[in-house]
Amino acid sequence: MSRPQPSRRDFLARTTAAGTGLVIGFHLPGGSGSRGRVGGHGAAAAAATREAALNAFLRIAPDDTVTVLIKHSEMGQGVSTSLPMAVAEELECDWRTVRFEHAPADPAYAHTLFGSQMTGGSTSTWESFDQLRTAGATARAMLVAAAAARWGVAAAECRAQDGVVACGERRARFGELAQEAAGLPVPAAVPLKDPKDWRLLGRATHRLDSPAKITGQAEFGMDVRRPGMLVALVARSPYFGGTLRRFRADRAKAVPGVVDVIRIPSGVAVLAQDFWAARLGRDALETEWDAGSVAGHSTAAQVEEYRKTAQTAGAVAAALGDVDAALAASAQRLEAVYAVPYLAHAAMEPLNCTAELRPGACEIWTGTQFQTHDQAAAAAIAGLQPQQVTVHTTFLGGGFGRRANPASDFVSEAVHLAKASGRPVKVIWTREDDTQGGYYRPLWVSRLRAGLDASGRPAAWAHTIVGQSILAGTPFAAMIQGGIDATSVEGAADSPYLKSIPDHRVDLHSPELPVPVLWWRSVGHSHTAFAVESFVDELAHAAGKDPVALRRELLPADARVRHALDGAAEAFGWGRPLPPGHAAGIAVHESFGSAVAQAAEVSLENGRIRVHRVACAIDCGPVVNPDGVEAQMQSGIVFGLAAALHGEITLREGKVEQSNFHDYPLLRMFEMPRVEVRIVASQQAMGGVGEPGTPPIAPAVANAVFALTGTRLRSLPLRLT
């Protein structure tokens, strides 16, 4: 049965501000349906666009304001600037007039690769880049046509620049022309600028969202207030998969400000007038839980079991030649086992969602990476159709994958409680709830073996990976083929080193465990880069070769990873003397269409690892906003370094031991190294930048620690004692 399509009249009413003169609808490349026509506001606009499968809009107001609706969530990665830049470049508007809004949840905004409206995989800019450039170019052509018609000249005699269309001495602002342009047909095709003619793209540009965030005007999910709203905290099982045996609410209901106590599928919720009353009420709640299958589980035992499993062959993800024979014939053989722990996403803004139900409608306000899935989950709970659910995407105080949850857990809780209480409800997860609430980066163990030939070059490579699948049990489970979850082996099965090693094999074990796991910033690359780059460093030292020299020997001269490696080594000054007591390590890794190399300088301070300096180079293809790329490299390094030095979620007797930043610490200001970012000039395909900066930092630091101390650290977090 086909899903009813939303009314374009309603859709335009929601997304078009009063007084808007020109609204451009456009398709994804290769999309179905006829190209949208342009209309003004009201009935004419709705009629003109009813047949178009619109997925984004460009609005030009009479006051010259240009508003770009972005379908991707702004969670600090800078898409609220990079995507409008693509529009503005082709539109030839004045950048000072550009604004942005988050698009509503609607099938029109589906991601072309994943089929739903979402933000993840470092795809936002390259996925929307051409469609937004096309929108800008289309609007420019229509404004020029409107001016030409007004002046009775050929469109070729007019040109647009800085928000004005000019022909000789005649000039008209975009806002003046918007209504006239609204009555013209949309061109079937428009030419896009040659990159050599770009005036905005590629230039360092201040972020559009900074003023609102600096002044406190930006609305995050935690800021949402609704008339009559209650705040809810949920008591959930301390055991993953545990069930509620019984509870008593008398003491909770006696807390001043507590309004109600309601049982929902995930636990027992205390609803109150404010957060503190809800917190005290939940503390007073009496609950008894059945631990279920996770009882007695410990991650220490899990690691040992994984190590045993890694001694056996798994499902083959990549293979060439006869690895066992090549290993046996090698002049020198090496073996190492690496382990990385469960990790929490630990976003600065804990999970939250506000839901409000009315007859035939549901509204939710939240910082989400998964609009389509959250909309569907809310609709199912409320007994509505998805198009009856309005999702207001707020700013996100960090996501890192946790807010792209197929279970829509924090959204579902809010809708359940709004339905049960008849009031708007904001569900808040405390820091403890968030740290102990699951959906972690999986715990992984990697066993690597390699054989070196007489020249010290790797001739055989075997890599066995053990860890939970993040796709199993999700809507993406169909992507698991032949027992291989590609996200488990990315960065290993497709490692560029394998192309120069004639005999190699990468295999995978995917044990099923009750601990819930999810994608985490850089996904599988977060563990494969640590294992692969640490082991390559071990091979270099075993062969008596410089770590950069061996990598250059193995990587093709024209490869992105080679360009990034050379850039980082040069920026760092690889090979130059360092201060006494300091040493350097390097790592390079390709992920999400980009290659990043990082060289780290470390020392020991009171027995603790101190990272002083990181030189980072990235080849990400064409660059939209260099400031954004640099910021994301710095961000990825901070995120990855926090995990490398501190991050660890452990279970004992079935319970998570960590609870807050005192025992799950993030990187402190005094620990932050000086970071230099070099962007490698590249004409290759545009890659992502939100995640590729994270994978190389842990192995770069571990390799530096080995160079300094002679101790090889093969487990994260990195500890010398």
Secondary structure as UniProt FT lines:
FT   HELIX           8..15
FT   TURN            18..19
FT   STRAND          22..25
FT   TURN            29..30
FT   HELIX           43..49
FT   TURN            50..51
FT   STRAND          57..60
FT   TURN            62..63
FT   STRAND          66..70
FT   HELIX           79..91
FT   HELIX           95..97
FT   STRAND          98..102
FT   HELIX           107..109
FT   TURN            112..114
FT   TURN            121..122
FT   HELIX           124..151
FT   HELIX           155..157
FT   STRAND          159..161
FT   TURN            162..163
FT   STRAND          164..167
FT   TURN            168..169
FT   STRAND          170..173
FT   HELIX           174..182
FT   HELIX           195..197
FT   TURN            201..202
FT   TURN            208..209
FT   HELIX           210..215
FT   HELIX           221..223
FT   TURN            227..228
FT   STRAND          230..236
FT   TURN            240..241
FT   STRAND          243..248
FT   HELIX           250..253
FT   TURN            256..257
FT   STRAND          258..264
FT   TURN            265..266
FT   STRAND          267..272
FT   HELIX           275..284
FT   STRAND          286..290
FT   HELIX           292..294
FT   TURN            295..296
FT   HELIX           299..309
FT   TURN            310..311
FT   STRAND          315..320
FT   HELIX           323..329
FT   STRAND          332..340
FT   STRAND          342..343
FT   STRAND          352..358
FT   TURN            359..360
FT   STRAND          361..366
FT   HELIX           371..382
FT   HELIX           386..388
FT   STRAND          389..393
FT   TURN            400..403
FT   TURN            406..407
FT   HELIX           409..421
FT   STRAND          425..428
FT   HELIX           431..436
FT   STRAND          440..441
FT   STRAND          444..452
FT   TURN            454..455
FT   STRAND          458..467
FT   TURN            472..473
FT   TURN            475..476
FT   HELIX           477..479
FT   TURN            482..483
FT   HELIX           486..489
FT   TURN            490..494
FT   HELIX           496..500
FT   STRAND          503..509
FT   TURN            521..524
FT   HELIX           525..542
FT   TURN            543..544
FT   HELIX           547..554
FT   TURN            557..558
FT   HELIX           560..572
FT   TURN            573..575
FT   TURN            580..581
FT   STRAND          583..591
FT   TURN            592..593
FT   STRAND          594..605
FT   TURN            606..607
FT   STRAND          608..619
FT   HELIX           626..645
FT   STRAND          651..652
FT   TURN            653..654
FT   STRAND          655..656
FT   TURN            661..663
FT   HELIX           669..671
FT   STRAND          674..679
FT   TURN            692..693
FT   TURN            695..696
FT   HELIX           697..709
//
